[in-house]
Amino acid sequence: MNTRLLPSPPDKYEEDLALLFSAQNGDKRAATRLIHALGPNAHALAWRMVNNAAEAQDIVQEAFLKLLKTARYEGKSSLSTFFYAMVSNACLDSLRKINTEPLDEDEFDRKTATDDVEPGRLLSFKQQAATLQTTLLKLSPRQRLAISLWAYNDASILDIAQTLHIEVNAANQLLHRAKVNLKTLLKEKP
């Protein structure tokens, strides 16, 4: 029996470091891979935070520029967690500057329209999603960020803690408070 030792797979953080290093040094394929890997979830997170697709797009683009030009990723967390922290901080800065507006129905229609859903179900889905988005906006920005990372980006408590630069226990408490507050606010809806 031939038992060759296979090389161990490269560490995910080492892969992230190598990909980012390549992108920062002008490798357009590496940059494109980063954008495709990180962009959609980052945009969804930003949109849920600032409730404006154009602002979310601007935030993510600025975060990518910063990531590719000046970011000092050391591989202590996944690259996605590192990048979501950059996006999250930019969202929090944006929320400090602007007043959040109610959900733009036309924008929401464009984001949720599909051809294969019956109209009654689509209307119900839109109403539920609009209610959830409006209710999310009533949470504090940090609670909104924690619950968005957890619910929409499948972030673990550790990921949330690293993104927000807080202790794991504090992240756990923050997420718990966000869930309780969201549940309470949703029950208050007529």
N, CA, C and O of each residue as an XYZ file, in Angstrom:
760
protein
N       0.839     -1.175      0.000
C       0.000      0.000      0.000
C       0.892      1.249      0.000
O       1.789      1.395      0.830
N       0.621      2.126     -0.937
C       1.412      3.328     -1.092
C       0.751      4.459     -0.305
O      -0.357      4.882     -0.634
N       1.412      4.932      0.704
C       0.853      6.014      1.516
C       1.744      7.241      1.386
O       2.691      7.437      2.147
N       1.411      8.049      0.408
C       2.131      9.304      0.233
C       1.471     10.375      1.071
O       0.247     10.445      1.178
N       2.275     11.172      1.638
C       1.726     12.303      2.376
C       1.388     13.409      1.390
O       2.233     13.864      0.618
N       0.162     13.819      1.435
C      -0.254     14.922      0.578
C       0.096     16.226      1.276
O       0.035     16.318      2.502
N       0.455     17.212      0.509
C       0.747     18.501      1.143
C      -0.530     19.040      1.780
O      -1.624     18.880      1.240
N      -0.374     19.667      2.913
C      -1.554     20.226      3.572
C      -2.058     21.416      2.769
O      -1.276     22.146      2.159
N      -3.381     21.604      2.776
C      -3.908     22.738      2.007
C      -3.409     24.043      2.592
O      -3.182     24.144      3.797
N      -3.239     25.038      1.742
C      -2.754     26.322      2.248
C      -3.771     26.914      3.228
O      -4.980     26.750      3.065
N      -3.273     27.580      4.212
C      -4.113     28.242      5.199
C      -4.940     29.320      4.509
O      -4.424     30.056      3.669
N      -6.224     29.417      4.859
C      -7.118     30.393      4.248
C      -6.576     31.810      4.400
O      -6.653     32.614      3.471
N      -6.026     32.111      5.575
C      -5.496     33.456      5.794
C      -4.285     33.713      4.909
O      -4.093     34.832      4.432
N      -3.465     32.687      4.683
C      -2.316     32.844      3.789
C      -2.795     33.096      2.360
O      -2.225     33.920      1.645
N      -3.846     32.384      1.948
C      -4.412     32.611      0.616
C      -4.932     34.038      0.500
O      -4.695     34.715     -0.501
N      -5.651     34.496      1.543
C      -6.172     35.864      1.549
C      -5.040     36.875      1.449
O      -5.120     37.829      0.676
N      -3.989     36.665      2.229
C      -2.830     37.565      2.195
C      -2.204     37.609      0.807
O      -1.889     38.682      0.292
N      -2.027     36.443      0.210
C      -1.408     36.370     -1.116
C      -2.277     37.049     -2.169
O      -1.770     37.771     -3.028
N      -3.598     36.813     -2.102
C      -4.506     37.422     -3.069
C      -4.508     38.944     -2.923
O      -4.426     39.667     -3.916
N      -4.600     39.420     -1.698
C      -4.603     40.861     -1.474
C      -3.267     41.481     -1.895
O      -3.243     42.540     -2.522
N      -2.164     40.824     -1.551
C      -0.845     41.329     -1.928
C      -0.738     41.447     -3.451
O      -0.241     42.445     -3.971
N      -1.210     40.418     -4.155
C      -1.182     40.464     -5.622
C      -2.020     41.622     -6.151
O      -1.593     42.353     -7.045
N      -3.222     41.783     -5.588
C      -4.103     42.864     -6.043
C      -3.492     44.228     -5.744
O      -3.566     45.138     -6.569
N      -2.890     44.371     -4.568
C      -2.281     45.646     -4.201
C      -1.075     45.978     -5.072
O      -0.686     47.140     -5.193
N      -0.488     44.953     -5.674
C       0.674     45.166     -6.540
C       0.310     45.173     -8.017
O       1.166     44.955     -8.875
N      -0.972     45.427     -8.314
C      -1.377     45.651     -9.693
C      -1.930     44.459    -10.447
O      -2.230     44.592    -11.634
N      -2.078     43.309     -9.827
C      -2.634     42.145    -10.511
C      -4.144     42.346    -10.658
O      -4.891     42.243     -9.685
N      -4.581     42.632    -11.884
C      -5.992     42.934    -12.132
C      -6.883     41.717    -11.910
O      -8.026     41.863    -11.475
N      -6.382     40.526    -12.199
C      -7.180     39.311    -11.955
C      -7.424     39.113    -10.465
O      -8.525     38.743    -10.056
N      -6.422     39.353     -9.674
C      -6.571     39.219     -8.219
C      -7.565     40.249     -7.695
O      -8.396     39.939     -6.842
N      -7.476     41.467     -8.204
C      -8.412     42.511     -7.783
C      -9.844     42.140     -8.171
O     -10.774     42.329     -7.388
N     -10.010     41.618     -9.368
C     -11.336     41.199     -9.824
C     -11.864     40.060     -8.954
O     -13.044     40.040     -8.604
N     -10.997     39.116     -8.607
C     -11.418     38.013     -7.718
C     -11.873     38.554     -6.369
O     -12.875     38.094     -5.821
N     -11.151     39.516     -5.836
C     -11.546     40.130     -4.558
C     -12.905     40.809     -4.670
O     -13.760     40.653     -3.799
N     -13.093     41.550     -5.730
C     -14.357     42.268     -5.917
C     -15.513     41.294     -6.041
O     -16.566     41.500     -5.438
N     -15.329     40.232     -6.819
C     -16.402     39.244     -6.982
C     -16.660     38.464     -5.696
O     -17.798     38.090     -5.413
N     -15.622     38.222     -4.929
C     -15.779     37.445     -3.686
C     -16.391     38.269     -2.559
O     -17.222     37.770     -1.800
N     -15.983     39.525     -2.452
C     -16.391     40.344     -1.311
C     -17.519     41.330     -1.622
O     -18.266     41.722     -0.726
N     -17.640     41.725     -2.869
C     -18.558     42.791     -3.242
C     -20.029     42.576     -2.937
O     -20.636     43.428     -2.289
N     -20.632     41.473     -3.375
C     -22.078     41.328     -3.172
C     -22.507     41.380     -1.701
O     -23.447     42.097     -1.359
N     -21.833     40.634     -0.841
C     -22.213     40.655      0.578
C     -21.917     42.007      1.219
O     -22.666     42.463      2.082
N     -20.838     42.642      0.803
C     -20.507     43.960      1.349
C     -21.559     44.981      0.937
O     -21.966     45.818      1.743
N     -21.999     44.912     -0.315
C     -23.028     45.839     -0.775
C     -24.346     45.593     -0.047
O     -25.020     46.543      0.352
N     -24.713     44.341      0.127
C     -25.951     44.024      0.853
C     -25.884     44.547      2.286
O     -26.857     45.099      2.799
N     -24.739     44.371      2.919
C     -24.561     44.867      4.282
C     -24.684     46.391      4.318
O     -25.385     46.940      5.168
N     -24.014     47.062      3.407
C     -24.054     48.528      3.373
C     -25.467     49.025      3.081
O     -25.916     50.000      3.684
N     -26.167     48.371      2.168
C     -27.521     48.789      1.818
C     -28.447     48.651      3.029
O     -29.278     49.525      3.275
N     -28.308     47.569      3.775
C     -29.137     47.390      4.963
C     -28.814     48.425      6.039
O     -29.675     48.803      6.833
N     -27.584     48.867      6.053
C     -27.187     49.850      7.068
C     -27.636     51.261      6.708
O     -28.201     51.960      7.549
N     -27.394     51.686      5.480
C     -27.672     53.082      5.113
C     -28.993     53.255      4.376
O     -29.457     54.382      4.199
N     -29.609     52.151      3.943
C     -30.929     52.167      3.311
C     -30.955     53.004      2.037
O     -31.948     53.666      1.736
N     -29.864     52.967      1.300
C     -29.778     53.716      0.056
C     -28.771     53.002     -0.838
O     -27.589     52.906     -0.508
N     -29.256     52.499     -1.980
C     -28.398     51.687     -2.849
C     -27.205     52.471     -3.390
O     -26.092     51.947     -3.443
N     -27.427     53.711     -3.788
C     -26.332     54.507     -4.348
C     -25.272     54.787     -3.284
O     -24.074     54.678     -3.549
N     -25.718     55.149     -2.079
C     -24.776     55.398     -0.982
C     -24.024     54.114     -0.626
O     -22.821     54.142     -0.367
N     -24.741     52.996     -0.617
C     -24.104     51.706     -0.311
C     -23.032     51.384     -1.347
O     -21.939     50.936     -1.001
N     -23.350     51.614     -2.615
C     -22.378     51.358     -3.685
C     -21.144     52.237     -3.512
O     -20.015     51.771     -3.669
N     -21.359     53.500     -3.189
C     -20.230     54.415     -2.962
C     -19.369     53.946     -1.791
O     -18.141     53.972     -1.867
N     -20.010     53.523     -0.726
C     -19.279     53.055      0.455
C     -18.424     51.843      0.119
O     -17.258     51.774      0.508
N     -18.998     50.890     -0.602
C     -18.257     49.671     -0.948
C     -17.108     50.001     -1.900
O     -16.010     49.465     -1.748
N     -17.343     50.867     -2.869
C     -16.268     51.250     -3.797
C     -15.127     51.923     -3.051
O     -13.959     51.615     -3.288
N     -15.461     52.837     -2.155
C     -14.420     53.503     -1.361
C     -13.663     52.495     -0.494
O     -12.445     52.588     -0.341
N     -14.387     51.542      0.065
C     -13.731     50.522      0.894
C     -12.780     49.671      0.053
O     -11.687     49.329      0.504
N     -13.195     49.330     -1.164
C     -12.299     48.568     -2.048
C     -11.055     49.372     -2.394
O      -9.945     48.839     -2.385
N     -11.233     50.641     -2.696
C     -10.075     51.484     -2.994
C      -9.120     51.534     -1.809
O      -7.905     51.423     -1.974
N      -9.668     51.699     -0.637
C      -8.849     51.730      0.569
C      -8.152     50.382      0.782
O      -6.973     50.329      1.132
N      -8.898     49.299      0.567
C      -8.332     47.962      0.731
C      -7.152     47.751     -0.219
O      -6.120     47.205      0.169
N      -7.318     48.187     -1.453
C      -6.283     47.947     -2.464
C      -5.113     48.926     -2.376
O      -4.025     48.632     -2.871
N      -5.326     50.084     -1.753
C      -4.254     51.072     -1.721
C      -3.543     51.173     -0.377
O      -2.319     51.298     -0.335
N      -4.280     51.121      0.705
C      -3.642     51.440      1.984
C      -3.868     50.429      3.103
O      -3.216     50.513      4.144
N      -4.761     49.492      2.914
C      -5.099     48.590      4.021
C      -3.922     47.716      4.422
O      -3.148     47.262      3.579
N      -3.802     47.493      5.706
C      -2.744     46.651      6.270
C      -3.370     45.395      6.863
O      -3.520     45.271      8.078
N      -3.727     44.478      5.992
C      -4.320     43.207      6.417
C      -3.203     42.292      6.904
O      -2.236     42.042      6.186
N      -3.345     41.797      8.131
C      -2.303     40.968      8.727
C      -2.688     39.502      8.842
O      -1.891     38.694      9.318
N      -3.885     39.146      8.417
C      -4.294     37.746      8.450
C      -4.734     37.260      9.818
O      -4.738     36.055     10.068
N      -5.106     38.173     10.713
C      -5.555     37.763     12.046
C      -7.013     37.308     12.022
O      -7.459     36.611     12.933
N      -7.742     37.691     11.007
C      -9.111     37.245     10.779
C      -9.226     36.998      9.283
O      -8.285     37.258      8.533
N     -10.373     36.497      8.851
C     -10.522     36.275      7.416
C     -10.537     37.635      6.712
O     -10.875     38.654      7.314
N     -10.176     37.634      5.461
C     -10.169     38.869      4.686
C     -11.582     39.444      4.600
O     -11.763     40.662      4.624
N     -12.582     38.566      4.499
C     -13.953     39.065      4.429
C     -14.328     39.790      5.718
O     -14.966     40.840      5.662
N     -13.949     39.260      6.863
C     -14.235     39.928      8.136
C     -13.522     41.269      8.190
O     -14.107     42.267      8.613
N     -12.279     41.303      7.771
C     -11.497     42.538      7.730
C     -12.182     43.570      6.827
O     -12.312     44.739      7.191
N     -12.620     43.119      5.642
C     -13.250     44.033      4.691
C     -14.609     44.496      5.200
O     -14.942     45.674      5.068
N     -15.408     43.591      5.783
C     -16.713     43.989      6.326
C     -16.541     45.003      7.451
O     -17.394     45.869      7.641
N     -15.454     44.902      8.190
C     -15.183     45.899      9.232
C     -14.951     47.267      8.592
O     -15.427     48.282      9.101
N     -14.224     47.292      7.485
C     -14.001     48.554      6.780
C     -15.333     49.132      6.289
O     -15.599     50.323      6.452
N     -16.164     48.277      5.686
C     -17.459     48.706      5.169
C     -18.352     49.160      6.321
O     -19.026     50.186      6.226
N     -18.352     48.396      7.398
C     -19.184     48.727      8.560
C     -18.810     50.086      9.144
O     -19.682     50.897      9.454
N     -17.523     50.324      9.289
C     -17.067     51.613      9.818
C     -17.478     52.759      8.900
O     -17.878     53.825      9.368
N     -17.377     52.535      7.591
C     -17.791     53.569      6.637
C     -19.299     53.808      6.726
O     -19.754     54.947      6.612
N     -20.071     52.744      6.928
C     -21.520     52.888      7.081
C     -21.850     53.678      8.337
O     -22.691     54.577      8.308
N     -21.192     53.346      9.433
C     -21.438     54.059     10.680
C     -21.077     55.537     10.533
O     -21.789     56.402     11.043
N     -19.975     55.830      9.837
C     -19.604     57.219      9.580
C     -20.676     57.921      8.745
O     -21.042     59.064      9.018
N     -21.168     57.225      7.730
C     -22.203     57.788      6.868
C     -23.482     58.056      7.650
O     -24.127     59.087      7.458
N     -23.846     57.131      8.527
C     -25.060     57.315      9.323
C     -24.937     58.481     10.286
O     -25.933     59.123     10.620
N     -23.735     58.755     10.729
C     -23.532     59.917     11.602
C     -23.743     61.223     10.838
O     -24.144     62.235     11.414
N     -23.465     61.185      9.534
C     -23.540     62.389      8.717
C     -24.939     62.647      8.146
O     -25.364     63.795      8.015
N     -25.644     61.565      7.808
C     -26.928     61.739      7.121
C     -28.069     61.227      7.976
O     -27.881     60.429      8.893
N     -29.233     61.700      7.656
C     -30.441     61.206      8.297
C     -30.969     60.062      7.440
O     -31.040     60.203      6.219
N     -31.342     58.937      8.041
C     -31.876     57.829      7.262
C     -33.261     58.183      6.762
O     -34.045     58.834      7.452
N     -33.542     57.746      5.564
C     -34.816     58.032      4.926
C     -35.637     56.761      4.853
O     -35.081     55.665      4.915
N     -36.966     56.885      4.721
C     -37.793     55.691      4.562
C     -37.392     54.934      3.298
O     -36.788     55.493      2.382
N     -37.733     53.684      3.275
C     -37.406     52.822      2.147
C     -38.015     53.367      0.860
O     -39.206     53.673      0.819
N     -37.220     53.487     -0.171
C     -37.664     53.916     -1.479
C     -38.347     52.725     -2.155
O     -37.681     51.747     -2.495
N     -39.679     52.796     -2.355
C     -40.428     51.655     -2.875
C     -39.984     51.265     -4.271
O     -39.899     50.074     -4.572
N     -39.694     52.240     -5.143
C     -39.253     51.911     -6.495
C     -37.939     51.152     -6.473
O     -37.759     50.186     -7.214
N     -37.020     51.591     -5.623
C     -35.736     50.904     -5.502
C     -35.953     49.488     -4.985
O     -35.331     48.541     -5.465
N     -36.841     49.349     -4.004
C     -37.114     48.025     -3.447
C     -37.743     47.123     -4.502
O     -37.410     45.940     -4.573
N     -38.660     47.664     -5.334
C     -39.284     46.877     -6.389
C     -38.245     46.340     -7.359
O     -38.324     45.184     -7.775
N     -37.267     47.171     -7.726
C     -36.221     46.721     -8.650
C     -35.376     45.620     -8.039
O     -34.932     44.719     -8.751
N     -35.143     45.674     -6.732
C     -34.288     44.695     -6.085
C     -34.992     43.366     -5.862
O     -34.331     42.331     -5.785
N     -36.338     43.369     -5.756
C     -37.036     42.144     -5.397
C     -37.858     41.547     -6.523
O     -38.379     40.441     -6.383
N     -37.984     42.257     -7.639
C     -38.835     41.757     -8.716
C     -38.252     40.489     -9.322
O     -37.062     40.410     -9.627
N     -39.125     39.498     -9.486
C     -38.739     38.262    -10.158
C     -39.888     37.833    -11.053
O     -41.035     38.211    -10.811
N     -39.600     37.055    -12.077
C     -40.627     36.613    -13.015
C     -41.318     35.336    -12.572
O     -42.428     35.058    -13.027
N     -40.696     34.546    -11.697
C     -41.234     33.235    -11.369
C     -42.023     33.181    -10.066
O     -42.288     32.089     -9.564
N     -42.407     34.326     -9.502
C     -43.176     34.351     -8.268
C     -44.554     34.914     -8.577
O     -44.688     35.931     -9.258
N     -45.582     34.232     -8.064
C     -46.942     34.723     -8.313
C     -47.129     36.081     -7.645
O     -46.549     36.339     -6.591
N     -47.931     36.948     -8.248
C     -48.060     38.328     -7.771
C     -48.469     38.452     -6.294
O     -47.929     39.298     -5.581
N     -49.406     37.630     -5.830
C     -49.844     37.705     -4.438
C     -48.719     37.404     -3.464
O     -48.568     38.088     -2.452
N     -47.935     36.389     -3.764
C     -46.801     36.031     -2.898
C     -45.726     37.097     -2.952
O     -45.099     37.403     -1.938
N     -45.506     37.672     -4.150
C     -44.494     38.718     -4.286
C     -44.900     39.952     -3.486
O     -44.060     40.573     -2.835
N     -46.183     40.309     -3.530
C     -46.658     41.453     -2.762
C     -46.488     41.202     -1.267
O     -46.054     42.086     -0.529
N     -46.827     40.010     -0.830
C     -46.667     39.664      0.583
C     -45.200     39.717      0.989
O     -44.859     40.240      2.050
N     -44.345     39.177      0.146
C     -42.903     39.208      0.420
C     -42.407     40.642      0.502
O     -41.643     40.991      1.402
N     -42.846     41.481     -0.444
C     -42.421     42.883     -0.450
C     -42.864     43.595      0.822
O     -42.108     44.370      1.407
N     -44.089     43.326      1.242
C     -44.599     43.972      2.446
C     -43.805     43.534      3.675
O     -43.449     44.353      4.521
N     -43.533     42.228      3.761
C     -42.759     41.724      4.897
C     -41.337     42.277      4.888
O     -40.816     42.685      5.926
N     -40.714     42.288      3.712
C     -39.348     42.802      3.604
C     -39.294     44.297      3.912
O     -38.366     44.767      4.569
N     -40.284     45.034      3.440
C     -40.322     46.472      3.712
C     -40.515     46.721      5.210
O     -39.888     47.611      5.784
N     -41.383     45.933      5.833
C     -41.599     46.063      7.275
C     -40.316     45.753      8.033
O     -39.948     46.468      8.965
N     -39.643     44.687      7.630
C     -38.391     44.313      8.295
C     -37.336     45.398      8.115
O     -36.661     45.771      9.074
N     -37.190     45.899      6.911
C     -36.184     46.949      6.660
C     -36.502     48.208      7.452
O     -35.609     48.810      8.048
N     -37.756     48.604      7.462
C     -38.156     49.784      8.228
C     -37.902     49.575      9.714
O     -37.452     50.487     10.410
N     -38.189     48.382     10.192
C     -37.980     48.073     11.610
C     -36.497     48.017     11.937
O     -36.081     48.484     12.998
N     -35.695     47.454     11.046
C     -34.245     47.423     11.256
C     -33.687     48.835     11.431
O     -32.764     49.053     12.215
N     -34.250     49.783     10.699
C     -33.770     51.161     10.779
C     -34.038     51.796     12.135
O     -33.437     52.816     12.472
N     -34.935     51.201     12.917
C     -35.235     51.719     14.249
C     -34.221     51.249     15.289
O     -34.147     51.809     16.383
N     -33.443     50.226     14.952
C     -32.399     49.758     15.857
C     -31.236     50.748     15.822
O     -31.089     51.517     14.872
N     -30.418     50.717     16.863
C     -29.213     51.543     16.843
C     -28.311     51.036     15.717
O     -28.395     49.865     15.346
N     -27.460     51.885     15.175
C     -26.583     51.436     14.088
C     -25.745     50.204     14.443
O     -25.553     49.326     13.602
N     -25.247     50.131     15.676
C     -24.422     48.971     16.063
C     -25.272     47.703     16.141
O     -24.815     46.634     15.735
N     -26.500     47.803     16.657
C     -27.377     46.644     16.704
C     -27.782     46.228     15.287
O     -27.834     45.038     14.975
N     -28.065     47.206     14.441
C     -28.424     46.914     13.049
C     -27.268     46.217     12.339
O     -27.475     45.280     11.569
N     -26.069     46.677     12.602
C     -24.896     46.077     11.989
C     -24.706     44.641     12.476
O     -24.463     43.741     11.672
N     -24.815     44.424     13.774
C     -24.632     43.080     14.324
C     -25.653     42.107     13.756
O     -25.295     41.003     13.348
N     -26.917     42.502     13.726
C     -27.944     41.590     13.244
C     -27.844     41.386     11.736
O     -28.137     40.298     11.238
N     -27.436     42.416     11.007
C     -27.253     42.271      9.556
C     -26.104     41.322      9.242
O     -26.221     40.475      8.356
N     -25.001     41.460      9.959
C     -23.871     40.542      9.753
C     -24.289     39.112     10.056
O     -23.951     38.194      9.309
N     -25.021     38.917     11.145
C     -25.431     37.582     11.567
C     -26.461     36.991     10.613
O     -26.311     35.853     10.169
N     -27.502     37.751     10.294
C     -28.615     37.212      9.518
C     -28.335     37.130      8.023
O     -28.745     36.169      7.373
N     -27.651     38.109      7.475
C     -27.498     38.177      6.033
C     -26.122     37.756      5.543
O     -25.968     37.422      4.368
N     -25.129     37.763      6.403
C     -23.779     37.398      5.988
C     -23.287     36.138      6.688
O     -22.129     35.753      6.531
N     -24.160     35.493      7.460
C     -23.806     34.270      8.195
C     -22.561     34.447      9.049
O     -21.759     33.523      9.185
N     -22.402     35.618      9.618
C     -21.232     35.894     10.459
C     -21.411     35.230     11.815
O     -22.505     35.217     12.379
N     -20.335     34.689     12.321
C     -20.334     34.112     13.660
C     -20.165     35.242     14.678
O     -19.874     36.384     14.322
N     -20.353     34.894     15.943
C     -20.143     35.886     17.004
C     -18.702     36.404     16.946
O     -18.460     37.597     17.129
N     -17.753     35.506     16.690
C     -16.350     35.918     16.586
C     -16.162     36.907     15.438
O     -15.459     37.907     15.585
N     -16.794     36.626     14.291
C     -16.706     37.547     13.147
C     -17.288     38.915     13.493
O     -16.717     39.949     13.147
N     -18.434     38.907     14.181
C     -19.069     40.167     14.576
C     -18.151     40.930     15.526
O     -17.975     42.141     15.393
N     -17.569     40.215     16.485
C     -16.655     40.854     17.440
C     -15.460     41.473     16.717
O     -15.072     42.604     17.007
N     -14.883     40.735     15.784
C     -13.725     41.245     15.048
C     -14.111     42.426     14.165
O     -13.353     43.389     14.050
N     -15.281     42.359     13.543
C     -15.730     43.442     12.672
C     -15.935     44.727     13.458
O     -15.570     45.810     13.001
N     -16.528     44.598     14.652
C     -16.830     45.773     15.466
C     -15.716     46.137     16.438
O     -15.825     47.118     17.174
N     -14.649     45.350     16.442
C     -13.514     45.587     17.344
C     -13.952     45.598     18.809
O     -13.612     46.496     19.579
N     -14.728     44.553     19.166
C     -15.180     44.405     20.552
C     -14.906     42.980     21.010
O     -14.579     42.117     20.196
N     -15.036     42.734     22.284
C     -14.843     41.396     22.838
C     -15.975     40.476     22.372
O     -17.064     40.940     22.034
N     -15.708     39.182     22.359
C     -16.693     38.203     21.916
C     -17.948     38.263     22.784
O     -19.065     38.216     22.268
N     -17.765     38.367     24.104
C     -18.921     38.439     24.989
C     -19.760     39.688     24.702
O     -20.989     39.627     24.734
N     -19.116     40.794     24.428
C     -19.832     42.028     24.104
C     -20.598     41.873     22.791
O     -21.717     42.370     22.663
N     -20.005     41.189     21.823
C     -20.683     40.945     20.546
C     -21.901     40.055     20.755
O     -22.957     40.281     20.164
N     -21.745     39.047     21.597
C     -22.858     38.150     21.898
C     -24.011     38.927     22.541
O     -25.172     38.747     22.175
N     -23.680     39.782     23.493
C     -24.702     40.591     24.157
C     -25.353     41.574     23.182
O     -26.568     41.771     23.207
N     -24.540     42.185     22.331
C     -25.056     43.134     21.352
C     -26.037     42.449     20.401
O     -27.114     42.978     20.125
N     -25.663     41.275     19.904
C     -26.540     40.536     18.996
C     -27.821     40.120     19.715
O     -28.908     40.210     19.144
N     -27.702     39.672     20.946
C     -28.886     39.274     21.712
C     -29.832     40.466     21.888
O     -31.038     40.340     21.674
N     -29.286     41.618     22.277
C     -30.121     42.813     22.445
C     -30.773     43.211     21.121
O     -31.933     43.625     21.095
N     -30.032     43.087     20.036
C     -30.577     43.434     18.717
C     -31.747     42.524     18.366
O     -32.772     42.992     17.872
N     -31.599     41.226     18.619
C     -32.686     40.281     18.334
C     -33.911     40.579     19.188
O     -35.034     40.594     18.685
N     -33.695     40.814     20.474
C     -34.811     41.105     21.381
C     -35.509     42.395     20.955
O     -36.737     42.444     20.886
N     -34.735     43.429     20.673
C     -35.324     44.711     20.258
C     -36.062     44.587     18.929
O     -37.141     45.156     18.768
N     -35.500     43.857     17.986
C     -36.156     43.668     16.694
C     -37.477     42.921     16.876
O     -38.495     43.294     16.293
N     -37.452     41.879     17.678
C     -38.668     41.097     17.938
C     -39.732     41.973     18.590
O     -40.903     41.909     18.216
N     -39.338     42.781     19.551
C     -40.276     43.684     20.233
C     -40.855     44.694     19.250
O     -42.064     44.929     19.237
N     -40.012     45.282     18.442
C     -40.478     46.275     17.469
C     -41.422     45.652     16.425
O     -42.397     46.282     16.016
N     -41.132     44.431     16.001
C     -41.983     43.760     15.029
C     -43.344     43.411     15.627
O     -44.353     43.436     14.922
N     -43.381     43.086     16.916
C     -44.656     42.790     17.577
C     -45.506     44.044     17.704
O     -46.734     43.959     17.708
N     -44.876     45.197     17.809
C     -45.587     46.467     17.947
C     -46.249     46.906     16.644
O     -47.130     47.766     16.652
N     -45.825     46.316     15.525
C     -46.387     46.708     14.223
C     -47.871     46.370     14.182
O     -48.267     45.293     14.626
N     -48.717     47.287     13.647
C     -50.169     47.030     13.575
C     -50.507     45.952     12.583
O     -51.680     45.621     12.407
